[in-house]
Amino acid sequence: MNFQLSSEQILMRDATRRMTERDIRPILEANDPDQPLPRAAMLQIYALLANHGLMAPRVPADDGGGGLAMLDYGIMFEQLPPHIAISLMGHEVTIMRLHSESTPEQRERFLPDLLAGRKFCGTGTTEPDVGSNPREIKARVRREGEELVIDGRKSWITNASIADIANVTCQEIEASGRGALRRIVVEREHSPFEAREIPVLGLNQGHLGEWVFEECRVPASNALGEAGDAARLLTLTWNVNRPLVGLAAVGLAQRAFEAAVDYAGVRHQFGKPIAGHQLVQKNLADIESAIVSSRLLCYMALDTVDRGERANGVSAMAKRHATTACEQAVSLAMHCHGAMGIGRETGLERLWRDVRMLAVPDATNEILTLIQGREITGQAAFR
Ligand SMILES: Cc1cc2nc3c(=O)[nH]c(=O)nc-3n(C[C@H](O)[C@H](O)[C@H](O)COP(=O)(O)OP(=O)(O)OC[C@H]3O[C@@H](n4cnc5c(N)ncnc54)[C@H](O)[C@@H]3O)c2cc1C
C-alpha cells in the first residue's frame, strides 16, 4: 500500500488547481455570486474542462472520452470550485449513462457536443413525490406509433435550466400492468419542455432546478437500453458519484482550513497570535483530521471502483463521512475567525452554505447508513 500520490497524479492535481485559479475563478468573480451563471460563462468554463480532459473519464479514449481511472479523476475533481464540480458531475454521469446504454447511432447523435462541452446535459430521477426511493417514479412514458410521450415532473436536477439534453427516468406500464423503468433522452431543441431554477441555500451560481414534461413527444429511437436495466446502472453510477460529492466537500473544507490557519497566524488576542492558544490548535487539528480522513476514504472508494470490486459500502461510507466531517470542519474554520467568520468579507459563510448542500444529492446520510448496514449484515433495512 502506498499513501503517496504518483508524480502523474501530482501533475494532474496541480494543473487542475492552476486552471481553477487562473482561468475559472476570474469567470466566476465576473458574475453575481448569488445567481446562476449565464450560459455564456458556463460554455467558457465547460470548454476549459473539456480541454483539460475532464468531460468523460469513463468513456474510452477511442470514443472521445478521457479514459481515466476514477481515482485520478477524483484527485482533479477536488480542485474545482464546488458548483462547477457538481455541474460537471451531473454532466459526466449523464454522458456515461448515455454511452453505456446507447446504440452507435444514438452515440453519434447525442455525444459529440456533450463531450466537447458545447452542450449541457443532466439526469432526472428525483420528482416532487419521489426522492430516496427511485423505484416509486411516477413520470410516465407511453409509446404512440414512432413516438414516445412523456408526462411528469423532475425536481432538484443538476444543470436543469441549462441542459440541452435531458436523460429522464420514467415508468413504462407494460401490457401485464407491471411498470418498468426506462430512460429517455429528450433534446430540448426538438422536444421543448419547461425548465426552471429552484432558489436554494448554497452553490448559488449553479443551476439546480426542475423539469416539467406535458405530453412531451420524442422519437422512439430516443429510448436507451433495455427496459428494466435502468435501476442496475443507477447503482453503478452512484458508487462513483458518492465519493465525488465527498471530494467536493473536501475541496471546500480545505479552503476553509487554509483561511483559518492564515487567520490564526495574524490575529492577536491575549498578547499573541491566536494560533498559539491550545484550544485554537485543537480546532485546527480537528479540521485537518476531518479533511484527511474524508479524502482518504473517498480515494479508497474510487480506487475500489477502479479495481472492479464491489463498492456499495465503501462509497456510501465515504460520502457520509466526508459530507458530515467537512460540514463540521467548515463550521469550525468559521469559528476560528470569531465574528469575522460569519461576516460576508471572508467568504467562509458561503463555503458553509455550499457544503450543506452536499449531504443530500446521491443519497442522504440515512440512506447511506442503511446501504452500509446492508453490506455489513446482508439484511436490507429499507426498500
Ligand atoms: C445539490 C443537489 C443536486 C441534486 N442533483 C440531482 C440530479 O441531478 N438528479 C436527480 O434526479 N436528483 C438530484 N438531486 C435530488 C437528490 O437526489 C434527492 O434530494 C435525494 O435523493 C433525497 O430525496 P428527497 O430530497 O426527496 O428526500 P426524501 O427521500 O423525501 O427524504 C427526506 C428525509 O427522510 C429520510 N428518509 C427517507 N427514507 C428513509 C428511510 N428508509 N430510512 C431513514 N430515513 C429515510 C431522508 O434521509 C431525509 O432525511 C439533487 C439534490 C441536491 C441537493
Ligand as a Chemical Component Dictionary entry (heavy atoms), coordinates in Angstrom:
data_LIG
# 
_chem_comp.id                   LIG 
_chem_comp.type                 NON-POLYMER 
_chem_comp.pdbx_formal_charge   0 
_chem_comp.three_letter_code    LIG 
# 
loop_
_chem_comp_atom.comp_id 
_chem_comp_atom.atom_id 
_chem_comp_atom.alt_atom_id 
_chem_comp_atom.type_symbol 
_chem_comp_atom.charge 
_chem_comp_atom.model_Cartn_x 
_chem_comp_atom.model_Cartn_y 
_chem_comp_atom.model_Cartn_z 
_chem_comp_atom.pdbx_ordinal 
LIG C1  C1  C 0 -27.195 19.731 -4.897  1  
LIG C2  C2  C 0 -28.195 18.666 -5.317  2  
LIG C3  C3  C 0 -28.093 18.085 -6.580  3  
LIG C4  C4  C 0 -29.021 17.126 -6.998  4  
LIG N1  N1  N 0 -28.944 16.656 -8.272  5  
LIG C5  C5  C 0 -29.877 15.747 -8.719  6  
LIG C6  C6  C 0 -29.867 15.292 -10.093 7  
LIG O1  O1  O 0 -29.041 15.722 -10.910 8  
LIG N2  N2  N 0 -30.808 14.406 -10.471 9  
LIG C7  C7  C 0 -31.758 13.917 -9.609  10 
LIG O2  O2  O 0 -32.566 13.105 -10.021 11 
LIG N3  N3  N 0 -31.812 14.346 -8.301  12 
LIG C8  C8  C 0 -30.888 15.246 -7.854  13 
LIG N4  N4  N 0 -30.950 15.715 -6.545  14 
LIG C9  C9  C 0 -32.010 15.237 -5.660  15 
LIG C10 C10 C 0 -31.498 14.224 -4.628  16 
LIG O3  O3  O 0 -31.046 13.049 -5.255  17 
LIG C11 C11 C 0 -32.649 13.946 -3.637  18 
LIG O4  O4  O 0 -32.949 15.164 -2.993  19 
LIG C12 C12 C 0 -32.269 12.857 -2.644  20 
LIG O5  O5  O 0 -32.272 11.607 -3.257  21 
LIG C13 C13 C 0 -33.216 12.824 -1.428  22 
LIG O6  O6  O 0 -34.543 12.823 -1.837  23 
LIG P1  P1  P 0 -35.603 13.830 -1.166  24 
LIG O7  O7  O 0 -34.967 15.185 -1.186  25 
LIG O8  O8  O 0 -36.880 13.674 -1.849  26 
LIG O9  O9  O 0 -35.702 13.378 0.327   27 
LIG P2  P2  P 0 -36.665 12.207 0.928   28 
LIG O10 O10 O 0 -36.373 10.909 0.234   29 
LIG O11 O11 O 0 -38.078 12.671 0.944   30 
LIG O12 O12 O 0 -36.127 12.125 2.413   31 
LIG C14 C14 C 0 -36.498 13.060 3.429   32 
LIG C15 C15 C 0 -35.818 12.628 4.727   33 
LIG O13 O13 O 0 -36.269 11.299 5.086   34 
LIG C16 C16 C 0 -35.154 10.435 5.231   35 
LIG N5  N5  N 0 -35.504 9.085  4.779   36 
LIG C17 C17 C 0 -36.125 8.700  3.624   37 
LIG N6  N6  N 0 -36.267 7.377  3.574   38 
LIG C18 C18 C 0 -35.717 6.875  4.715   39 
LIG C19 C19 C 0 -35.536 5.569  5.249   40 
LIG N7  N7  N 0 -35.918 4.462  4.579   41 
LIG N8  N8  N 0 -34.943 5.456  6.463   42 
LIG C20 C20 C 0 -34.496 6.545  7.129   43 
LIG N9  N9  N 0 -34.625 7.808  6.681   44 
LIG C21 C21 C 0 -35.234 7.968  5.481   45 
LIG C22 C22 C 0 -34.055 11.045 4.366   46 
LIG O14 O14 O 0 -32.770 10.621 4.781   47 
LIG C23 C23 C 0 -34.302 12.538 4.584   48 
LIG O15 O15 O 0 -33.673 12.952 5.765   49 
LIG C24 C24 C 0 -30.039 16.695 -6.105  50 
LIG C25 C25 C 0 -30.135 17.267 -4.833  51 
LIG C26 C26 C 0 -29.241 18.246 -4.442  52 
LIG C27 C27 C 0 -29.378 18.866 -3.073  53 
# 
loop_
_chem_comp_bond.comp_id 
_chem_comp_bond.atom_id_1 
_chem_comp_bond.atom_id_2 
_chem_comp_bond.value_order 
_chem_comp_bond.pdbx_ordinal 
LIG C1  C2  SING 1  
LIG C2  C3  SING 2  
LIG C2  C26 DOUB 3  
LIG C3  C4  DOUB 4  
LIG C4  N1  SING 5  
LIG C4  C24 SING 6  
LIG N1  C5  DOUB 7  
LIG C5  C6  SING 8  
LIG C5  C8  SING 9  
LIG C6  O1  DOUB 10 
LIG C6  N2  SING 11 
LIG N2  C7  SING 12 
LIG C7  O2  DOUB 13 
LIG C7  N3  SING 14 
LIG N3  C8  DOUB 15 
LIG C8  N4  SING 16 
LIG N4  C9  SING 17 
LIG N4  C24 SING 18 
LIG C9  C10 SING 19 
LIG C10 O3  SING 20 
LIG C10 C11 SING 21 
LIG C11 O4  SING 22 
LIG C11 C12 SING 23 
LIG C12 O5  SING 24 
LIG C12 C13 SING 25 
LIG C13 O6  SING 26 
LIG O6  P1  SING 27 
LIG P1  O7  DOUB 28 
LIG P1  O8  SING 29 
LIG P1  O9  SING 30 
LIG O9  P2  SING 31 
LIG P2  O10 DOUB 32 
LIG P2  O11 SING 33 
LIG P2  O12 SING 34 
LIG O12 C14 SING 35 
LIG C14 C15 SING 36 
LIG C15 O13 SING 37 
LIG C15 C23 SING 38 
LIG O13 C16 SING 39 
LIG C16 N5  SING 40 
LIG C16 C22 SING 41 
LIG N5  C17 SING 42 
LIG N5  C21 SING 43 
LIG C17 N6  DOUB 44 
LIG N6  C18 SING 45 
LIG C18 C19 SING 46 
LIG C18 C21 DOUB 47 
LIG C19 N7  SING 48 
LIG C19 N8  DOUB 49 
LIG N8  C20 SING 50 
LIG C20 N9  DOUB 51 
LIG N9  C21 SING 52 
LIG C22 O14 SING 53 
LIG C22 C23 SING 54 
LIG C23 O15 SING 55 
LIG C24 C25 DOUB 56 
LIG C25 C26 SING 57 
LIG C26 C27 SING 58 
# 
